[in-house]
Amino acid sequence: MVNQGRQILNRYWDGERMGNRGRFGRIHKHYSRDFVQQAMFEYARGRKIAVLRRFTPLFPALKKPEDILPLVFYLAGGGHSSSRLWPSMHGTITRNIDGQRLLDLVLEVDFKPSWKTAFASAYPLVKFLRDFGVDFKVKFSGNSSPHIIVPAEAFPPGIGQAVHIQIMDYANKHVRGRGHLDMSFRNAGHFLRLAYSINENAGGVSVPIHPDPRNPHAYEDFTPDKAKIENVKVIKNWWYVPEDAPERTSEMIKFVLERKSISIPQKVRVKMPKKIPARQFQQLPVQLLLARGPKARIDTLRRLQMPYEQMLKTGRDLLQRRHELMDKPNVQEALEMLKAIHKESGVVSTQEASSKHEVAPEDLWFLWRWHLRERIFDYYAREDVQEAMFLHSMDRETRLGNGEVVTLSDPADILPLAVYIHETQGAVDYPTFYGTNTKYDVTTGDTIDCDVVVRIDGKGDGAAAERMAKQAISLLRQAGADFALLLGVEHPASSIKNPASSIENPVLHIIIPSEAVPGMPRNEDEFARTIETMEGYFKKALPQLKNISVLPMGEYIPLFYSVNETSGSANIPVRVDKLDAEQQPDSLTDVRVMRDWWDVPGEVSAEMEELFARIQKDSPQFPVAKANGEWC
């Protein structure tokens, strides 16, 4: 697309003929500015990118700022079926930064006929966030709406989609006037127009408004004239988040979840006051809402989410919808037409196919998205895969993608839940299931056991992850820990890789099951001390390995045999004492579920118990790596 956009620029761009007039001239004037390109690129970092209002990723990320101009000319100059619209870019509200998934909270109050009504309707939300000292951002949609954004970095650790939904539900009750809150941003995979992108319909620029160091009352003073292409100015450090932001946001979260009333005038029309300074806040020590241990955090999140049976019903209804649609010949023909268009041009537009074959565009789009993940659903429909995943999930909390936390009730629930993840979490490439490393009593919530999980982070370097994994496994085996599982191995006879981790940020997990270590402490504090000792042991024995850690209680790793959200490959456990014998499949259809991967031999338990007793004593008898790679 970048190359085609450059060809369009070279073919049609003539500064004397087009530079000072016409639609192309205005597009070029805006998107050719270096400061606009850089500002868009910074805001887009880690986001999947869609164009116009086709809310599915067209490409996984912007690679460099200078790609923006040819991309928009590709859209505006005939490279896209909707080139009559102003070229715009949207990014997911979820970001993937250095392997960490971040979710921004977005509150958009919409009223298309009048920007004044939309801004006035949203003002109680702006005042509410100001009064709590929350670090929030506001940008203009380019048409009529304010986009109120609380960046993920402004939230305390452990806060995710479930809490965001509660805040949105609370905010929805306090929008005044005729504006309404767009609830589609409850979906972590939804898209929002990039800052400084042009609105595809109105032609205005999605300019940041607040915070503006030049004007603390920029929200009250805003007019759409500031969003005209010729008037756009970039606000420096608009996306900056101060270090104390999570503490301030935690107070707002407590307030919302406790459902305290907020004093807002009950008027149909709300006039925005001018020049009202934000209340000053004394920064006090704040105890974060969910910082009460992993099980308490999980229990809190479970109370805030959709009931388990409703998730299942949603997934089953979608399965039924797909079955009914595919029974119709005209729908099958329309889908085949879409496949042909995609194969030829790489870009999909449902308009032509839905019109020609008389299929509702939303139905065709639903089927197209399903088609792109059909092999994943076929995989999750396998009974052996369901049984293996369910076995690993027993007594554990299971997280669905980046969203809800559940306890799996039946192996057959996995397919409808995978469909539910696919439909509600658009930012996730593939529906993935995660399980805690800790087991809990389902009746009392008490900790039963905890697996020891060594996390190896490649930090973008797959070869480094492979080297670290080999050294860590060698160290464990030298110390007597032959029974351990490596999660996600590809052709381990020649190398150790993890197709179930991001290509950009390869991560490996070495797992020692709790069944292999009956003497491991169950108390969270004692387990934390054991982990600290183990990490010290690794750092002492392998000082060259900096990106290696032992996970604390309540952390999540992919369920065995679940696919990964980034690569779509299966997370297949392999025993480290069989690395040279096991070979991984080339595709999901070739995955063979092993029946004995969690069977711990009796003699192993005694050996592992002795090993961990020595680790807890920090015994000097452990092997330590010499400079030449040998052990002493």
C-alpha distance (Angstrom), angle and dihedral (degrees) to the residues before:
residue distance angle dihedral
M1 . . .
V2 3.80 . .
N3 3.81 91.0 .
Q4 3.80 92.6 47.5
G5 3.79 89.7 47.8
R6 3.79 90.3 53.6
Q7 3.80 89.8 51.0
I8 3.80 90.2 52.5
L9 3.80 89.9 49.6
N10 3.81 92.3 49.5
R11 3.80 92.3 45.5
Y12 3.77 100.9 45.9
W13 3.76 109.0 17.6
D14 3.77 112.6 104.1
G15 3.77 113.3 158.7
E16 3.78 94.2 -155.5
R17 3.81 93.3 48.1
M18 3.82 101.4 37.5
G19 3.78 108.4 10.0
N20 3.77 99.3 91.3
R21 3.78 103.6 31.5
G22 3.75 144.0 36.5
R23 3.77 135.0 32.9
F24 3.81 95.3 -67.5
G25 3.77 90.4 52.1
R26 3.80 92.5 54.2
I27 3.81 91.7 46.3
H28 3.79 90.8 51.0
K29 3.80 92.6 45.5
H30 3.78 92.5 55.7
Y31 3.79 104.1 38.1
S32 3.82 95.5 40.2
R33 3.81 92.7 64.1
D34 3.79 110.9 108.4
F35 3.79 93.8 -143.2
V36 3.81 91.8 51.6
Q37 3.80 92.0 49.6
Q38 3.80 92.1 48.6
A39 3.82 93.5 46.3
M40 3.82 92.2 49.3
F41 3.79 91.2 46.9
E42 3.81 93.1 51.0
Y43 3.81 92.7 50.0
A44 3.83 90.9 45.5
R45 3.80 94.3 52.5
G46 3.80 110.3 130.0
R47 3.81 94.1 4.3
K48 3.78 128.1 118.6
I49 3.77 110.1 -123.3
A50 3.80 130.5 -130.8
V51 3.78 128.1 175.9
L52 3.80 132.0 -131.4
R53 3.83 105.9 -18.1
R54 3.80 98.3 -42.5
F55 3.78 96.5 121.8
T56 3.76 99.9 -155.4
P57 3.82 123.4 92.2
L58 3.79 112.2 -91.0
F59 3.79 90.3 -175.6
P60 3.83 132.5 1.0
A61 3.81 98.4 -117.4
L62 3.78 146.5 -18.1
K63 3.80 105.7 -95.1
K64 3.79 100.6 -161.5
P65 3.84 137.7 -4.7
E66 3.79 95.1 -113.0
D67 3.82 90.7 61.3
I68 3.80 90.6 70.2
L69 3.82 97.7 77.7
P70 3.84 96.6 51.9
L71 3.80 90.3 42.7
V72 3.79 93.3 55.6
F73 3.80 91.2 45.7
Y74 3.79 88.6 51.7
L75 3.81 86.6 56.7
A76 3.80 95.6 41.4
G77 3.77 100.5 38.9
G78 3.78 105.1 56.8
G79 3.78 101.4 -73.8
H80 3.79 91.4 110.7
S81 3.78 133.9 46.9
S82 3.81 91.5 -122.7
S83 3.81 97.6 50.8
R84 3.80 90.1 134.7
L85 3.82 88.2 75.8
W86 3.78 125.0 78.7
P87 3.82 108.0 -92.0
S88 3.80 109.8 -105.7
M89 3.80 137.7 167.4
H90 3.78 129.4 -145.9
G91 3.81 128.6 -166.0
T92 3.78 131.8 -159.5
I93 3.79 116.4 -98.5
T94 3.81 84.6 -130.1
R95 3.80 117.4 77.6
N96 3.79 131.5 -165.0
I97 3.80 108.1 -147.7
D98 3.82 118.4 175.3
G99 3.79 90.8 -24.9
Q100 3.81 93.2 -50.1
R101 3.81 117.8 115.4
L102 3.81 113.2 -138.1
L103 3.81 125.4 -170.5
D104 3.81 121.4 -157.8
L105 3.81 120.5 -151.9
V106 3.81 111.1 -126.3
L107 3.82 124.4 -167.4
E108 3.80 111.4 -176.1
V109 3.79 117.5 -179.6
D110 3.78 109.2 -162.3
F111 3.78 134.3 -163.3
K112 3.80 110.1 151.0
P113 3.84 98.7 -165.8
S114 3.82 95.0 59.4
W115 3.79 133.6 23.0
K116 3.82 89.1 -164.1
T117 3.80 91.5 58.5
A118 3.82 91.3 46.7
F119 3.81 92.6 50.5
A120 3.81 93.0 44.7
S121 3.82 91.4 48.4
A122 3.81 90.5 51.9
Y123 3.79 95.6 45.7
P124 3.85 95.0 90.9
L125 3.82 88.1 58.7
V126 3.81 91.6 49.7
K127 3.80 90.4 49.2
F128 3.81 91.4 46.6
L129 3.82 92.4 54.1
R130 3.81 91.5 43.9
D131 3.79 91.9 51.4
F132 3.80 90.6 55.9
G133 3.79 92.3 45.1
V134 3.82 91.6 -120.0
D135 3.78 114.7 169.3
F136 3.81 101.2 -123.8
K137 3.77 136.0 158.3
V138 3.80 131.1 -142.8
K139 3.78 127.8 -160.6
F140 3.79 132.6 172.5
S141 3.81 119.7 -111.3
G142 3.81 91.5 -136.6
N143 3.80 90.2 -113.3
S144 3.81 116.8 46.6
S145 3.82 113.7 -47.4
P146 3.79 133.1 92.3
H147 3.81 113.4 -135.9
I148 3.82 107.7 -147.6
I149 3.82 109.7 -163.3
V150 3.79 131.5 -174.5
P151 3.83 104.9 -167.1
A152 3.80 117.9 -131.2
E153 3.82 89.3 -117.6
A154 3.83 89.0 64.1
F155 3.83 92.1 62.0
P156 3.81 125.6 85.1
P157 3.83 117.0 -107.5
G158 3.79 114.3 -82.4
I159 3.81 95.7 30.9
G160 3.80 112.6 124.0
Q161 3.77 145.3 146.0
A162 3.82 97.0 -42.3
V163 3.81 92.8 59.1
H164 3.82 91.5 42.4
I165 3.80 89.0 57.0
Q166 3.81 90.7 52.4
I167 3.80 91.0 51.0
M168 3.81 90.4 49.2
D169 3.80 91.8 49.6
Y170 3.79 89.4 50.3
A171 3.81 92.7 46.8
N172 3.80 91.5 48.8
K173 3.80 89.9 62.9
H174 3.80 91.7 55.7
V175 3.78 102.1 48.4
R176 3.80 106.4 115.6
G177 3.76 133.4 -154.9
R178 3.78 123.2 14.6
G179 3.78 97.8 -40.2
H180 3.80 120.7 105.1
L181 3.80 133.6 -153.3
D182 3.80 114.5 -112.8
M183 3.82 102.3 -125.4
S184 3.82 94.2 -171.3
F185 3.81 87.1 90.8
R186 3.81 87.6 73.9
N187 3.81 82.4 83.6
A188 3.82 109.3 85.2
G189 3.79 89.1 -149.4
H190 3.80 96.5 56.7
F191 3.79 121.2 121.1
L192 3.79 130.8 -124.2
R193 3.78 126.4 -167.1
L194 3.81 111.3 -97.8
A195 3.77 116.7 -108.0
Y196 3.84 108.9 -94.6
S197 3.81 92.9 16.5
I198 3.80 115.9 130.8
N199 3.81 116.5 -111.0
E200 3.81 106.1 -109.0
N201 3.82 94.2 -138.6
A202 3.79 107.1 30.4
G203 3.81 101.0 32.5
G204 3.80 93.3 -133.1
V205 3.81 121.0 130.0
S206 3.81 121.6 -110.0
V207 3.79 92.5 -124.7
P208 3.82 124.3 -178.8
I209 3.81 112.7 -114.1
H210 3.79 108.5 175.2
P211 2.96 137.2 73.6
D212 3.80 96.7 30.2
P213 3.82 114.5 165.9
R214 3.80 88.3 -155.2
N215 3.82 93.3 57.8
P216 3.84 125.0 21.8
H217 3.83 88.7 -168.6
A218 3.79 96.0 51.8
Y219 3.82 92.3 128.1
E220 3.81 92.7 56.5
D221 3.80 92.4 42.7
F222 3.81 97.3 47.4
T223 3.80 122.1 123.6
P224 3.85 127.6 172.6
D225 3.81 89.7 -113.9
K226 3.81 86.3 79.8
A227 3.83 88.5 60.9
K228 3.80 94.8 57.6
I229 3.78 111.9 115.2
E230 3.78 93.6 -119.1
N231 3.85 92.4 51.0
V232 3.82 100.7 46.8
K233 3.80 116.9 129.2
V234 3.78 124.8 -179.4
I235 3.81 117.9 -124.5
K236 3.79 108.7 -141.6
N237 3.82 118.0 -131.4
W238 3.81 90.3 6.2
W239 3.82 90.6 146.6
Y240 3.83 94.4 46.0
V241 3.85 114.5 126.7
P242 3.85 118.7 -160.1
E243 3.80 119.6 -130.0
D244 3.81 95.1 -114.0
A245 3.82 93.8 52.1
P246 3.86 95.5 102.8
E247 3.81 91.4 56.3
R248 3.79 92.1 53.4
T249 3.80 92.8 45.0
S250 3.81 91.8 50.9
E251 3.81 90.2 63.1
M252 3.80 90.4 54.1
I253 3.82 90.7 48.8
K254 3.80 91.6 52.3
F255 3.78 89.9 49.7
V256 3.81 93.0 51.0
L257 3.80 96.5 44.9
E258 3.79 91.7 48.7
R259 3.82 87.9 53.1
K260 3.79 96.0 -132.7
S261 3.77 114.9 174.5
I262 3.78 120.1 -105.6
S263 3.77 122.6 -145.2
I264 3.81 107.5 -120.8
P265 3.82 123.4 149.9
Q266 3.81 109.2 -104.0
K267 3.78 96.8 -130.8
V268 3.74 129.1 136.6
R269 3.78 91.3 -135.9
V270 3.77 122.1 40.6
K271 3.79 121.7 -160.0
M272 3.77 115.4 -153.5
P273 3.81 111.0 -123.6
K274 3.78 116.3 -130.0
K275 3.78 125.6 -122.5
I276 3.80 98.5 -1.0
P277 3.81 109.2 158.4
A278 3.79 119.7 -137.0
R279 3.79 114.1 -101.8
Q280 3.81 113.0 -98.4
F281 3.78 116.0 -118.4
Q282 3.75 131.3 -151.6
Q283 3.77 107.5 -136.0
L284 3.82 106.3 -128.7
P285 3.81 128.6 177.6
V286 3.78 105.8 -83.1
Q287 3.78 125.8 -154.7
L288 3.79 105.2 -146.2
L289 3.77 114.5 -120.8
L290 3.78 96.7 -124.8
A291 3.82 99.9 33.2
R292 3.81 94.6 106.4
G293 3.77 101.1 103.5
P294 3.80 131.7 -67.2
K295 3.82 97.4 -79.7
A296 3.80 93.3 49.0
R297 3.81 89.5 49.4
I298 3.80 91.3 50.7
D299 3.82 92.3 47.7
T300 3.80 91.0 51.1
L301 3.79 92.6 51.2
R302 3.81 92.4 47.2
R303 3.81 90.9 57.3
L304 3.80 90.5 55.6
Q305 3.78 100.5 51.7
M306 3.79 140.4 76.1
P307 3.85 114.7 -74.5
Y308 3.80 115.5 -95.9
E309 3.81 93.6 -118.0
Q310 3.78 90.8 52.8
M311 3.81 90.8 53.3
L312 3.80 89.2 51.6
K313 3.80 91.5 47.8
T314 3.81 90.9 50.8
G315 3.81 91.0 52.1
R316 3.80 93.6 45.5
D317 3.81 92.0 47.9
L318 3.81 89.4 53.0
L319 3.80 90.9 49.6
Q320 3.81 89.0 51.6
R321 3.80 92.1 46.3
R322 3.78 91.3 53.6
H323 3.82 91.7 47.5
E324 3.80 92.5 51.5
L325 3.80 94.0 46.6
M326 3.80 93.8 49.1
D327 3.81 90.1 55.1
K328 3.83 89.2 68.7
P329 3.85 115.6 88.3
N330 3.81 94.2 -149.4
V331 3.80 90.3 54.3
Q332 3.80 91.5 51.4
E333 3.82 90.2 50.1
A334 3.80 92.0 49.4
L335 3.81 90.9 50.3
E336 3.81 91.5 49.8
M337 3.80 88.7 51.0
L338 3.81 90.0 52.7
K339 3.80 90.7 51.2
A340 3.82 90.5 52.1
I341 3.82 92.3 48.6
H342 3.79 91.2 48.7
K343 3.80 92.8 48.4
E344 3.80 91.4 51.0
S345 3.80 102.1 41.9
G346 3.80 107.0 12.2
V347 3.81 90.1 -130.4
V348 3.81 123.4 97.9
S349 3.80 125.4 -149.7
T350 3.80 117.6 173.8
Q351 3.80 94.5 -163.4
E352 3.82 98.6 85.8
A353 3.81 96.6 40.5
S354 3.81 94.8 44.8
S355 3.82 92.0 48.6
K356 3.79 95.3 46.6
H357 3.82 95.6 47.8
E358 3.83 97.4 32.1
V359 3.79 96.3 -118.7
A360 3.80 122.9 146.5
P361 3.86 108.1 -105.4
E362 3.82 92.1 -131.2
D363 3.82 90.7 53.4
L364 3.79 92.0 49.1
W365 3.79 92.1 47.3
F366 3.82 89.9 49.4
L367 3.81 90.6 53.2
W368 3.79 93.2 45.2
R369 3.79 92.3 54.2
W370 3.82 88.4 47.8
H371 3.79 90.6 50.4
L372 3.81 90.5 55.9
R373 3.84 90.3 56.3
E374 3.81 100.1 32.1
R375 3.81 94.0 115.1
I376 3.82 88.9 55.0
F377 3.80 93.0 53.1
D378 3.81 90.8 45.8
Y379 3.80 87.9 53.6
Y380 3.81 94.2 49.1
A381 3.83 89.2 48.8
R382 3.83 90.7 65.0
E383 3.81 111.9 107.3
D384 3.81 93.7 -145.0
V385 3.81 91.1 54.4
Q386 3.81 91.6 46.9
E387 3.80 91.5 49.7
A388 3.81 93.1 49.0
M389 3.81 93.7 48.2
F390 3.79 91.7 46.1
L391 3.82 91.0 50.0
H392 3.80 90.9 54.7
S393 3.83 91.4 45.9
M394 3.81 95.8 54.2
D395 3.83 111.7 124.5
R396 3.81 89.2 0.3
E397 3.77 132.4 107.0
T398 3.79 110.9 -115.3
R399 3.79 123.1 -149.7
L400 3.78 118.4 -152.0
G401 3.79 106.4 -137.5
N402 3.81 107.1 -60.2
G403 3.79 94.0 -30.0
E404 3.78 139.4 56.5
V405 3.80 127.5 27.8
V406 3.82 116.1 -138.3
T407 3.78 143.3 160.6
L408 3.80 109.0 -122.4
S409 3.81 110.8 -123.2
D410 3.79 102.1 -173.1
P411 3.82 137.5 8.5
A412 3.83 89.9 -122.0
D413 3.84 89.6 62.0
I414 3.80 90.8 72.0
L415 3.83 97.5 80.0
P416 3.84 97.3 50.2
L417 3.81 89.9 43.4
A418 3.83 90.0 51.8
V419 3.80 88.4 52.5
Y420 3.81 89.1 48.3
I421 3.84 90.9 53.5
H422 3.81 90.6 47.5
E423 3.79 92.6 52.5
T424 3.81 100.2 41.2
Q425 3.81 102.9 35.3
G426 3.78 105.5 53.0
A427 3.81 92.9 166.5
V428 3.81 89.8 66.9
D429 3.80 112.9 85.2
Y430 3.80 94.3 -155.2
P431 3.84 130.1 16.7
T432 3.79 107.3 -104.5
F433 3.80 134.6 -176.2
Y434 3.81 121.7 -147.1
G435 3.80 127.8 -166.9
T436 3.78 131.3 -161.0
N437 3.77 119.1 -109.3
T438 3.81 85.2 -132.6
K439 3.81 128.0 77.1
Y440 3.80 120.3 -143.9
D441 3.80 136.1 -163.9
V442 3.82 103.2 -110.4
T443 3.82 92.8 -145.2
T444 3.81 102.4 42.8
G445 3.81 101.9 21.0
D446 3.80 90.3 -130.6
T447 3.79 119.2 147.1
I448 3.81 113.2 -100.0
D449 3.79 101.7 179.2
C450 3.76 142.3 -31.2
D451 3.79 130.3 -139.7
V452 3.78 117.8 -133.5
V453 3.81 107.7 -120.3
V454 3.81 121.7 -171.9
R455 3.80 110.4 -160.4
I456 3.79 119.1 -153.5
D457 3.79 115.5 -167.3
G458 3.79 118.0 -161.5
K459 3.84 92.5 -165.2
G460 3.76 90.4 -144.2
D461 3.80 95.9 -41.4
G462 3.80 114.1 104.2
A463 3.80 92.8 -174.8
A464 3.80 90.3 53.8
A465 3.80 91.0 51.1
E466 3.80 89.2 51.4
R467 3.82 93.1 50.2
M468 3.81 92.8 47.3
A469 3.81 92.4 48.1
K470 3.80 92.6 51.1
Q471 3.80 92.2 49.7
A472 3.81 94.0 45.8
I473 3.82 92.2 48.4
S474 3.79 90.9 47.0
L475 3.79 89.7 51.2
L476 3.81 92.6 50.7
R477 3.79 92.5 47.5
Q478 3.80 92.1 47.6
A479 3.81 87.2 53.4
G480 3.81 91.8 50.9
A481 3.82 100.8 -97.5
D482 3.79 98.6 129.3
F483 3.79 94.4 147.7
A484 3.79 106.8 74.4
L485 3.79 133.9 118.6
L486 3.79 127.1 -128.2
L487 3.78 110.6 -152.1
G488 3.79 116.4 -139.6
V489 3.81 110.5 7.1
E490 3.77 124.6 175.4
H491 3.82 117.2 -159.4
P492 3.81 92.5 -25.6
A493 3.79 92.9 -174.2
S494 3.80 87.9 75.6
S495 3.79 103.9 20.7
I496 3.77 144.9 -6.4
K497 3.78 113.1 -119.9
N498 3.75 135.6 150.8
P499 3.79 115.2 -133.7
A500 3.78 86.8 177.7
S501 3.78 91.9 67.8
S502 3.77 131.4 72.7
I503 3.79 115.5 -79.7
E504 3.79 87.5 -138.4
N505 3.80 93.3 50.0
P506 3.82 112.9 22.5
V507 3.80 113.7 -160.4
L508 3.81 127.7 -176.4
H509 3.79 129.1 -167.1
I510 3.80 125.2 -153.2
I511 3.80 108.0 -162.9
I512 3.79 128.1 -162.4
P513 3.84 105.5 -169.6
S514 3.78 117.9 -129.0
E515 3.83 88.5 -124.3
A516 3.80 88.0 66.7
V517 3.80 93.1 55.1
P518 3.82 110.2 46.1
G519 3.79 91.6 168.2
M520 3.82 96.3 60.4
P521 3.83 112.9 122.6
R522 3.81 117.2 -107.6
N523 3.77 96.1 -161.7
E524 3.81 110.6 99.1
D525 3.81 94.9 -133.7
E526 3.81 93.2 47.4
F527 3.78 91.1 46.4
A528 3.81 89.9 49.7
R529 3.82 89.8 54.1
T530 3.80 90.0 49.6
I531 3.80 90.1 51.4
E532 3.79 91.5 49.1
T533 3.82 89.6 51.6
M534 3.82 91.4 48.0
E535 3.80 92.4 50.4
G536 3.78 89.2 49.7
Y537 3.79 88.6 50.4
F538 3.80 92.3 52.9
K539 3.79 93.0 46.0
K540 3.79 91.4 48.9
A541 3.79 94.8 46.1
L542 3.80 95.0 39.0
P543 3.82 106.0 26.9
Q544 3.80 91.1 166.0
L545 3.82 91.6 64.2
K546 3.80 107.1 85.8
N547 3.82 101.2 160.6
I548 3.78 99.1 58.8
S549 3.80 124.8 107.5
V550 3.80 142.3 161.5
L551 3.81 112.9 -122.7
P552 3.82 118.9 -120.2
M553 3.80 122.9 -129.3
G554 3.79 117.9 -67.1
E555 3.81 96.7 26.2
Y556 3.80 121.5 138.3
I557 3.80 130.7 -123.4
P558 3.82 126.7 171.7
L559 3.79 114.2 -79.6
F560 3.79 111.3 -109.5
Y561 3.82 110.1 -90.4
S562 3.79 93.2 13.2
V563 3.80 114.2 127.5
N564 3.78 119.0 -116.0
E565 3.79 121.0 -109.0
T566 3.81 93.5 -129.1
S567 3.80 107.9 36.7
G568 3.81 103.7 23.9
S569 3.81 90.4 -135.0
A570 3.80 122.4 131.9
N571 3.79 121.7 -100.2
I572 3.79 97.7 -128.7
P573 3.82 117.7 -178.0
V574 3.80 116.7 -135.6
R575 3.80 125.1 -173.0
V576 3.77 110.6 -121.5
D577 3.80 91.2 -133.4
K578 3.83 88.3 60.7
L579 3.78 99.9 44.0
D580 3.78 93.0 115.2
A581 3.81 92.8 51.3
E582 3.80 102.9 43.7
Q583 3.78 122.1 85.5
Q584 3.77 123.6 -168.4
P585 3.82 124.1 -131.2
D586 3.78 122.6 -107.9
S587 3.82 93.8 -133.2
L588 3.81 141.7 13.0
T589 3.80 91.1 -100.2
D590 3.82 88.6 61.7
V591 3.81 95.8 50.9
R592 3.80 110.5 124.7
V593 3.80 115.4 -160.7
M594 3.79 112.8 -136.4
R595 3.79 114.9 -140.0
D596 3.81 99.5 -156.0
W597 3.78 103.2 45.5
W598 3.82 93.7 112.6
D599 3.82 98.1 39.0
V600 3.79 106.2 115.1
P601 3.84 114.3 -158.0
G602 3.80 114.0 -126.9
E603 3.78 94.9 -120.9
V604 3.80 91.1 54.0
S605 3.80 92.6 64.4
A606 3.81 92.5 60.4
E607 3.81 92.5 47.6
M608 3.80 93.1 47.6
E609 3.80 92.6 45.7
E610 3.79 89.3 54.4
L611 3.80 90.7 47.2
F612 3.79 93.7 53.7
A613 3.78 92.2 44.1
R614 3.80 87.4 57.4
I615 3.80 91.5 46.1
Q616 3.80 91.3 52.5
K617 3.80 89.2 51.4
D618 3.83 89.2 48.0
S619 3.81 88.7 -130.3
P620 3.83 116.5 -160.7
Q621 3.82 88.2 -141.2
F622 3.80 91.4 85.1
P623 3.80 116.6 110.4
V624 3.78 114.2 -101.1
A625 3.80 124.4 -161.4
K626 3.81 118.3 -110.7
A627 3.78 121.4 -148.6
N628 3.81 90.2 -100.4
G629 3.82 91.8 56.3
E630 3.82 96.0 -105.9
W631 3.79 122.2 125.3
C632 3.78 127.5 -118.1
